[in-house]
């Protein structure tokens, strides 16, 4: 491995409802070290942050590296300017957590916070095969659904840094209650958590399936559908139809050149991307002229830490880590 200067490296930290991850990332997107651990969010923010920072120290030791900055990706709402996690629905009790101040105190370098969807979008743009495009939308489908946009080669955040919440576009205004408190959000139907919950509810109501309760995961639904289970296949197809229509809404609103799908649920691969692509492209307003493609993440499991690193690279002062113009 080529020796890396500290000023060319960033520590990426990814905070999710299911996992915490840390990675040492170069300015060219090489991941020198990577580790992850379950979030265990029920333990509260103090315990989770302690384990996140322990991961950070471990990957720094593994890479035998020093870094110029720390990037942190987390679901919103956030205050990205002050680096404070406000009150994400997927992280109960994480209220006004000054994560960048804590990160700087821990690692001794500047730290930057951004929405994990924005981070994922910019990571895909900066480090994936999408640098030839000027507009990219990203959806991360995991514990919740996050979203991000790159417009004209720059990350778009909205007026306060909390826009682009694709998971809270409404798919049924009288529907399921979402963690955000509203009714009918897409996140309440097609996040990994929601797919599992919908399966568990149907089984408890008497649905016949090889799946067994009391709790079911989205990965188990996908596996049962792949094995031909009738109930799981129907639930999976319905979920992919909803997700596809959500993607169609994004295309109709923004018409990006590419929509990239990431997050744990996308590990289903072709079982996910093929029906989502079909339903999405069937729902666009101008099918004859639309040129948007719908793709799976190129960064796979590393998208969280690469996205967090990309944000830090972009927001660092003028150094060798400065982002693209």
Long-range contacts (C-beta under 8 A, 24 or more apart in sequence): 1-32, 4-32, 4-65, 5-320, 6-65, 6-66, 6-67, 6-68, 7-68, 7-319, 7-320, 7-321, 8-68, 8-320, 8-321, 9-63, 9-65, 9-66, 9-67, 9-68, 10-67, 10-68, 10-69, 10-70, 10-71, 10-309, 10-312, 10-313, 10-321, 11-56, 11-59, 11-60, 11-67, 11-69, 11-70, 11-71, 11-107, 11-109, 11-309, 12-70, 12-71, 12-73, 12-304, 12-305, 12-306, 12-307, 12-308, 12-309, 12-312, 13-52, 13-55, 13-56, 13-70, 13-71, 13-72, 13-73, 13-103, 13-305, 13-308, 14-72, 14-73, 14-74, 14-116, 14-304, 14-305, 14-307, 14-308, 15-39, 15-48, 15-52, 15-72, 15-73, 15-74, 15-75, 15-85, 15-91, 15-99, 15-116, 16-74, 16-75, 16-90, 16-116, 16-142, 16-143, 16-304, 17-41, 17-75, 17-90, 17-91, 17-142, 17-143, 17-144, 17-193, 18-142, 18-143, 18-192, 18-264, 20-48, 20-51, 20-52, 20-55, 21-55, 21-304, 21-305, 22-52, 22-55, 22-56, 22-58, 22-59, 22-305, 23-59, 23-302, 23-305, 23-306, 23-309, 24-59, 24-60, 24-62, 24-63, 24-65, 24-67, 25-305, 25-306, 25-309, 27-313, 27-320, 27-321, 28-127, 29-126, 29-127, 29-306, 29-309, 29-310, 31-302, 31-305, 31-306, 32-59, 32-62, 32-63, 32-65, 33-59, 33-60, 33-62, 33-63, 33-65, 34-59, 34-301, 34-302, 34-305, 35-59, 35-62, 36-301, 41-90, 41-91, 41-92, 41-94, 42-92, 44-93, 45-85, 45-91, 45-93, 45-94, 45-97, 49-97, 49-99, 49-102, 53-102, 53-103, 53-106, 53-107, 56-106, 56-107, 60-107, 67-107, 67-109, 68-109, 68-110, 68-316, 68-319, 68-321, 69-109, 69-110, 69-111, 69-112, 69-312, 69-313, 69-316, 69-321, 70-100, 70-103, 70-104, 70-107, 70-109, 70-110, 70-111, 70-112, 70-312, 71-111, 71-112, 71-114, 71-119, 71-307, 71-308, 71-309, 71-310, 71-311, 71-312, 71-313, 72-99, 72-100, 72-103, 72-111, 72-112, 72-113, 72-114, 72-308, 73-113, 73-114, 73-115, 73-116, 73-119, 73-120, 73-304, 73-305, 73-307, 73-308, 73-311, 74-99, 74-113, 74-115, 74-116, 75-115, 75-116, 75-117, 75-144, 75-146, 76-115, 76-161, 76-162, 76-165, 77-162, 78-113, 78-114, 78-115, 78-161, 78-162, 79-161, 80-113, 80-114, 80-115, 80-157, 80-161, 81-161, 83-111, 83-112, 83-113, 84-113, 85-113, 89-144, 89-178, 89-179, 89-180, 89-181, 90-143, 90-144, 90-179, 110-312, 110-316, 111-312, 112-311, 112-312, 112-315, 112-316, 114-155, 114-157, 114-161, 114-308, 114-311, 115-146, 115-148, 115-157, 115-161, 115-162, 115-164, 116-140, 116-146, 116-304, 116-307, 116-308, 117-146, 117-147, 117-148, 117-164, 117-165, 117-166, 118-148, 118-149, 118-155, 118-156, 118-157, 118-164, 118-307, 118-311, 119-148, 119-304, 119-307, 119-308, 119-310, 119-311, 120-146, 120-148, 120-262, 120-297, 120-303, 120-304, 120-307, 121-147, 121-148, 121-149, 121-150, 121-155, 121-260, 121-307, 122-148, 122-150, 122-155, 122-307, 122-310, 122-311, 122-314, 123-299, 123-303, 123-306, 123-307, 123-308, 123-309, 123-310, 123-311, 124-150, 124-260, 124-262, 124-297, 124-298, 124-299, 124-303, 124-307, 125-150, 125-153, 125-310, 126-310, 126-313, 126-314, 126-323, 126-324, 127-299, 127-306, 127-310, 128-260, 128-297, 128-298, 128-299, 129-298, 130-258, 130-260, 130-298, 131-324, 133-256, 133-257, 133-258, 134-257, 135-254, 135-255, 135-256, 135-257, 135-258, 136-256, 136-257, 136-258, 136-259, 136-260, 137-166, 137-250, 137-251, 137-254, 137-256, 137-258, 137-259, 137-260, 138-259, 138-260, 138-261, 138-262, 139-166, 139-167, 139-246, 139-247, 139-250, 139-259, 139-260, 139-261, 139-262, 139-263, 140-261, 140-262, 140-263, 140-303, 141-190, 141-191, 141-192, 141-243, 141-261, 141-262, 141-263, 141-264, 141-265, 141-266, 142-191, 142-192, 142-263, 142-264, 142-265, 143-191, 143-192, 143-193, 143-264, 144-179, 144-187, 144-191, 144-193, 145-186, 145-187, 145-190, 145-191, 145-246, 145-263, 146-263, 147-250, 149-254, 149-256, 151-254, 153-324, 153-325, 155-311, 155-314, 166-246, 166-250, 167-191, 169-246, 169-249, 169-250, 171-242, 171-245, 171-246, 186-242, 186-243, 186-246, 189-239, 189-242, 190-239, 190-240, 190-242, 190-243, 190-246, 190-265, 191-265, 192-217, 192-218, 192-219, 192-263, 192-264, 192-265, 193-218, 195-221, 195-235, 195-236, 195-239, 195-265, 196-220, 196-221, 198-235, 198-239, 199-232, 199-235, 202-231, 202-235, 207-231, 218-264, 218-265, 219-264, 219-267, 219-268, 222-265, 222-268, 222-271, 222-272, 225-271, 226-271, 236-271, 237-275, 240-272, 240-275, 240-276, 240-279, 241-275, 241-279, 243-272, 243-276, 243-279, 244-275, 244-276, 244-277, 244-278, 244-279, 244-280, 244-282, 244-283, 245-279, 245-280, 245-283, 247-276, 247-279, 247-280, 247-283, 247-294, 248-279, 248-280, 248-281, 248-282, 248-283, 248-284, 249-283, 251-280, 251-283, 251-284, 251-290, 251-292, 252-283, 252-284, 252-285, 255-290, 255-292, 256-292, 257-291, 257-292, 257-293, 258-292, 258-293, 258-294, 258-295, 259-292, 259-293, 259-294, 259-295, 260-295, 260-296, 260-297, 260-298, 261-294, 261-295, 261-296, 261-297, 262-296, 262-297, 262-299, 262-300, 262-303, 263-297, 266-296, 266-297, 269-296, 272-296
